[in-house]
Amino acid sequence: MIKKYREAFNTSFTAEKYDRFLSKLGKGFPAIPFRVAETPIFIPSALKEKLIAAGEEIIALIKQANFKALTQNAIPTQWNVPNETSHPHFLTFDYGLCKDEHGEVTPMLIEMQGFPSLYGFQSHLAANYKKSFDLDQNLSPYFEGLDELSYFELLKKVIIGNHAPHEVALMDVDAPNQKTAIDFFVTAKHLGIKILALSEIIKEGDQLFYEEGGQKIRLKRIYNRLIFDEVADDENIFKNSFDPRAALDIEWITHPNWFYRISKYTMPFLNSKFVPETRFLNTVKDIPTDLENYVLKPLFSFAGMGVIIDVTEADIQQINDPENWILQRKVTYEPVIEAPDAGVKAEIRMMYLWPEGEEPQLCINLGRLSRGKMIGVRYNKDFDWVGGTVGLMETSGA
């Protein structure tokens, strides 16, 4: 969307450059199973400022003294984990890029999470875009004066804290084989922490261990990437390891309860020009007559699963747990990214780190390009100039 960079990029783009970019991006790492887009997003300063302002409004709500009381019902009883922290260590806010009444590009909040995202991979991705496509060195994916070195120092402070790297592990149910595994490996490379599948962690009393070189090493901290929704149907998932819901002598980065507290559940409490009208379905007394302008979303699902885009009154009447759904005014994505053949829709995720005893800090971003009905891999099969990407912005030296 910064015209000079977009025109230069599109003019010099070739399929051969893109293939070389993908080869360099994946070199030394497991295969990337998701599509990486042909281009970064060039974020203009006016949009950058709107994205920052939108995030500040959301964070103001999260920092309210009554926020935990407001969101207590967000945590499913069966997945409530003890020893919750006072705040999350990660915040991610997803915005669709739209046009306002003045025809200007503006962000509209789509989703939010108090849960980690691709904090390692996005830095790696930006560096490879810049190198492979010979982009201006004044372009950066970072905010608040950060560069690659200071960014990873901050990430290290949040994830490792005062512990030794070998006492910290990134954990997922089957970490090395997740779709986002490249992020795990990039993070481990920079921070020196372990990547462990759930089954590799041993519980003794209230302490957790893993084995390496015939030795048993105690874990002090878990960089948690396990989403309970993904394992909810497997009753035996914790039998051969440990149950995260037990009272454990472990530090969570970030605590699992924040995944639920900061989520679609939070959106009805926000009142902002950057947030579409959102109501819990059980509070809707009169069904809107223009349902074609609304979308129906289950609270406890992820990656767009269960979303009803073309809502009918019958859809609403068939829902027997309306307290677990939101009715949200549709957001109209504008095809603001100029591909060689047509405009492409985009979503930008703003990613924050929140160190202990400090304020949340906006650090880096993630982008997704789409030509399909929804953002996401399953809705964009067989298209090009779609997929995961990153936003690059001009630094003060540009």
C-alpha positions in Angstrom: 0.0 0.0 0.0 3.0 2.3 0.0 2.8 3.0 -3.7 6.6 3.3 -4.5 7.4 0.0 -2.9 4.4 -1.8 -4.3 5.1 -0.7 -7.9 8.8 -1.5 -7.7 8.1 -4.9 -6.1 5.4 -5.9 -8.7 7.6 -4.7 -11.6 10.6 -6.7 -10.6 8.7 -9.8 -9.3 9.4 -13.1 -11.1 8.3 -16.7 -10.3 12.0 -17.6 -10.1 12.7 -15.0 -7.4 9.7 -16.4 -5.4 11.0 -20.0 -5.7 14.4 -18.9 -4.5 12.8 -17.0 -1.6 10.9 -20.1 -0.5 14.0 -22.2 -0.8 16.0 -19.9 1.4 13.1 -19.4 3.9 12.9 -23.1 4.6 16.6 -24.0 4.4 17.7 -25.9 7.6 14.2 -26.2 8.9 11.3 -28.8 8.5 9.1 -28.2 5.4 6.6 -25.4 5.8 3.2 -26.9 5.3 1.3 -23.6 4.9 1.4 -21.3 1.9 3.7 -18.3 2.2 2.5 -15.4 0.0 4.5 -13.9 -2.9 4.7 -10.5 -1.3 5.0 -8.6 2.0 2.5 -5.9 2.9 3.9 -2.4 2.7 2.1 -0.6 5.6 1.8 3.2 5.2 2.3 5.4 8.2 -1.4 6.4 8.4 -2.5 2.8 8.7 0.3 2.0 11.1 -1.0 4.8 13.4 -4.5 3.4 13.2 -3.4 -0.1 14.1 -1.5 1.3 17.1 -4.5 3.3 18.3 -6.8 0.3 18.0 -4.5 -1.8 20.1 -4.2 0.8 22.8 -8.0 0.9 23.1 -8.1 -2.9 23.5 -5.2 -3.0 26.0 -7.0 -0.3 28.1 -9.9 -2.8 28.6 -7.5 -5.7 29.4 -5.8 -3.6 32.1 -9.1 -2.6 33.8 -9.3 -3.8 37.4 -12.5 -5.7 36.6 -11.3 -7.5 33.5 -10.9 -10.9 35.1 -14.5 -10.6 36.6 -15.8 -9.6 33.1 -14.2 -12.7 31.5 -14.5 -15.3 34.2 -17.2 -17.2 32.2 -14.9 -17.3 29.2 -12.9 -20.2 30.7 -14.6 -23.6 30.2 -14.9 -25.2 33.6 -13.2 -28.4 32.4 -10.1 -26.4 31.2 -9.5 -24.0 34.0 -5.9 -24.2 35.1 -4.8 -23.1 38.6 -2.2 -20.4 39.5 -3.2 -17.9 36.9 -0.9 -15.0 36.3 -1.9 -11.4 36.7 -1.6 -10.7 33.0 -0.8 -12.6 29.8 2.7 -12.5 28.3 1.4 -12.3 24.7 -1.4 -10.3 23.0 -2.3 -10.7 19.4 -5.0 -8.7 17.6 -6.2 -9.5 14.1 -7.6 -6.7 11.9 -9.2 -6.9 8.5 -8.1 -4.1 6.1 -11.3 -2.2 5.1 -12.3 1.2 3.8 -14.0 3.8 6.0 -16.6 6.3 4.9 -13.9 8.5 3.5 -12.4 5.8 1.4 -9.4 5.5 3.6 -7.9 2.1 4.5 -8.8 1.3 8.1 -8.4 -1.7 10.4 -11.4 -3.6 11.8 -10.9 -6.1 14.7 -11.7 -9.7 13.6 -10.1 -11.8 16.4 -7.9 -11.5 19.5 -5.9 -13.9 21.6 -3.9 -13.8 24.8 -1.8 -16.6 23.4 1.5 -16.8 21.4 1.7 -16.6 17.7 4.6 -17.0 15.2 6.9 -14.7 17.1 10.0 -16.4 15.9 9.0 -17.1 12.3 7.8 -13.6 11.5 11.2 -12.1 12.1 12.7 -14.8 9.9 10.1 -14.2 7.2 10.7 -10.5 7.1 14.5 -10.9 6.8 14.1 -13.3 3.9 11.7 -11.1 2.0 14.1 -8.2 2.3 17.1 -10.2 1.3 15.5 -12.3 -1.5 13.7 -9.4 -3.1 16.4 -6.8 -2.4 14.1 -4.5 -0.5 14.9 -1.2 1.0 16.9 -1.6 4.2 14.7 1.1 5.8 11.7 -1.3 5.7 11.1 -3.1 9.0 8.5 -5.4 10.5 9.2 -4.1 14.0 7.6 -1.4 16.1 8.8 1.0 18.9 12.4 1.2 17.5 13.1 -2.5 17.8 15.4 -4.3 15.4 16.1 -8.0 15.0 18.7 -8.1 17.9 16.6 -6.1 20.4 13.5 -7.9 19.4 14.9 -11.3 20.3 16.4 -9.9 23.5 12.9 -8.9 24.5 11.5 -12.3 23.4 14.1 -14.0 25.5 13.3 -11.9 28.5 9.6 -12.8 28.3 10.0 -16.5 27.5 13.2 -17.5 29.5 13.1 -14.8 32.2 15.8 -15.5 34.9 16.0 -19.2 34.1 18.6 -21.1 32.1 17.5 -22.0 28.6 17.6 -25.7 29.3 15.1 -25.2 32.1 12.5 -23.8 29.6 10.7 -25.7 26.9 8.3 -24.9 24.2 5.5 -27.4 24.5 2.7 -28.6 22.2 0.9 -31.9 21.9 3.1 -33.1 19.0 5.4 -30.0 18.7 7.8 -31.2 15.9 4.9 -32.1 13.6 2.6 -29.1 14.1 1.8 -26.9 11.0 3.6 -24.0 12.8 6.7 -26.1 13.6 9.0 -23.8 11.7 8.2 -21.1 14.2 9.1 -23.5 17.0 12.5 -24.3 15.4 13.3 -20.6 14.7 12.4 -19.7 18.3 14.5 -22.5 19.7 17.5 -21.6 17.5 17.4 -18.0 18.8 16.7 -18.7 22.4 18.3 -22.1 23.0 15.2 -23.6 24.6 13.9 -27.2 24.1 11.0 -28.2 21.9 9.0 -30.9 23.6 5.9 -32.9 22.7 3.5 -33.3 25.6 4.4 -37.0 25.9 8.1 -36.2 26.4 7.4 -34.4 29.7 7.5 -36.5 32.9 5.7 -35.6 36.1 7.1 -36.5 39.5 5.1 -35.1 42.4 4.3 -31.5 41.4 7.5 -31.1 39.3 8.0 -31.6 35.6 11.1 -33.1 33.9 12.4 -34.2 30.5 15.2 -36.6 29.7 18.3 -35.8 27.7 21.5 -37.7 27.3 20.4 -40.2 30.0 19.9 -37.4 32.5 16.6 -36.1 33.9 16.4 -32.3 33.7 13.8 -30.3 35.6 11.6 -27.8 33.8 11.0 -24.5 35.5 9.0 -22.8 32.7 6.8 -23.9 29.8 6.4 -21.8 26.7 2.9 -23.1 26.1 1.7 -23.6 22.6 -0.9 -26.3 23.5 -4.5 -25.3 22.6 -6.9 -27.3 24.7 -9.6 -27.1 21.9 -7.3 -29.2 19.8 -7.2 -32.1 22.3 -10.6 -31.8 23.8 -11.9 -35.0 22.1 -9.0 -37.2 23.3 -9.7 -38.4 26.8 -6.3 -40.1 27.1 -4.2 -37.2 25.9 -2.6 -36.5 29.4 -2.4 -40.1 30.6 1.2 -40.7 29.5 2.5 -37.3 30.5 0.9 -34.7 32.8 -2.3 -32.9 33.2 -1.8 -29.1 32.9 -4.8 -28.6 35.1 -3.0 -30.1 38.1 -1.4 -28.0 40.8 2.2 -27.9 39.4 5.4 -26.2 40.4 5.8 -24.7 37.0 5.7 -21.2 35.4 3.4 -20.8 32.4 4.4 -18.5 29.6 1.6 -17.7 29.0 -0.9 -19.2 31.4 -3.5 -21.3 29.5 -6.5 -19.4 30.9 -5.6 -16.3 29.0 -6.3 -18.1 25.7 -10.0 -17.9 26.7 -10.1 -14.6 28.5 -8.7 -12.7 25.6 -10.7 -14.1 22.6 -13.9 -13.6 20.8 -15.5 -13.5 24.3 -13.9 -10.1 24.9 -15.2 -8.4 21.8 -18.7 -7.5 23.1 -17.1 -5.5 25.9 -15.3 -3.2 23.3 -16.7 0.0 22.0 -14.5 1.4 19.3 -14.6 2.6 15.7 -12.1 -0.2 15.0 -14.4 -3.0 16.4 -17.5 -4.2 14.6 -20.7 -4.3 16.6 -20.6 -7.6 18.6 -23.1 -9.1 21.0 -23.5 -12.3 22.9 -26.3 -14.2 21.1 -28.2 -14.7 24.4 -28.4 -10.9 24.8 -30.0 -10.3 21.4 -33.6 -9.6 22.1 -34.6 -8.7 18.5 -33.0 -10.5 15.6 -31.8 -7.9 13.1 -33.8 -7.7 9.9 -30.7 -7.3 7.9 -29.0 -10.6 8.9 -27.1 -10.6 5.6 -24.9 -8.0 7.3 -24.0 -10.2 10.2 -21.9 -13.3 10.9 -22.5 -15.9 13.7 -19.4 -17.2 15.5 -19.0 -19.9 18.2 -16.9 -18.6 21.1 -15.0 -21.8 21.7 -13.5 -22.6 18.3 -10.4 -21.5 16.4 -9.2 -21.1 12.8 -12.7 -20.1 11.6 -14.3 -23.4 12.4 -18.0 -23.3 13.0 -18.5 -19.8 11.7 -21.8 -19.1 9.9 -21.3 -16.4 7.3 -24.7 -16.4 5.6 -26.8 -16.2 8.7 -30.5 -17.0 8.7 -33.1 -16.7 11.4 -33.3 -20.5 11.4 -29.6 -20.8 12.1 -30.1 -18.6 15.2 -33.2 -20.5 16.4 -31.4 -23.9 16.1 -28.6 -22.9 18.5 -29.3 -24.3 22.0 -26.4 -22.6 23.8 -26.6 -19.0 22.7 -24.4 -17.9 25.6 -21.5 -19.5 23.7 -22.1 -17.6 20.4 -21.6 -14.0 19.3 -23.6 -12.2 16.6 -21.2 -9.8 14.9 -21.7 -7.2 12.1 -19.8 -8.3 9.0 -16.6 -6.7 8.1 -16.0 -6.0 4.5 -12.4 -6.6 3.5 -11.2 -4.4 0.7 -8.8 -5.8 -1.9 -6.2 -3.1 -1.0 -3.0 -5.2 -1.9 -2.2 -4.8 -5.6 -1.3 -8.2 -7.1 -0.2 -8.2 -10.8 -3.7 -9.3 -11.9 -6.1 -7.9 -9.3 -6.5 -6.6 -5.8 -6.1 -9.0 -2.8 -7.7 -8.8 0.6 -5.5 -8.7 3.7 -5.5 -9.2 7.4 -2.8 -7.9 9.8 -2.1 -9.3 13.2 -0.5 -7.0 15.7 1.8 -8.9 18.1 2.7 -7.7 21.6 5.0 -8.9 24.4 4.2 -8.3 28.0 7.2 -8.8 30.3 6.7 -9.2 34.0 6.5 -5.9 35.9 6.4 -3.9 32.6 3.8 -2.6 30.1 2.8 -4.6 27.0 4.9 -3.7 24.1 3.9 -3.8 20.4 6.8 -5.6 18.7 6.1 -7.2 15.3 3.2 -8.2 13.0 1.8 -11.0 10.9 -0.1 -10.7 7.6 -2.4 -12.9 5.7 -3.5 -12.4 2.1 -6.7 -13.8 0.7 -8.8 -14.0 -2.5 -11.3 -16.4 -0.9 -14.5 -15.8 1.0 -12.6 -15.9 4.3 -9.1 -15.5 5.4 -7.4 -18.8 5.9 -5.7 -21.7 4.1 -8.9 -23.8 3.5 -10.6 -20.9 1.8 -7.7 -20.0 -0.5 -6.7 -23.2 -2.2 -5.5 -23.0 -5.8 -5.0 -19.2 -5.6 -1.6 -17.3 -5.9 -0.6 -14.1 -4.1 -2.3 -15.5 -1.0 -1.1 -16.9 2.3 1.1 -15.9 5.2 3.2 -12.8 5.0 4.4 -9.9 7.1 3.9 -6.1 7.1 6.9 -3.9 6.4 7.0 -0.2 7.5 9.3 2.7 6.8 11.6 3.4 9.7 12.5 7.0 10.7 15.5 6.9 8.4 13.4 6.3 5.3 
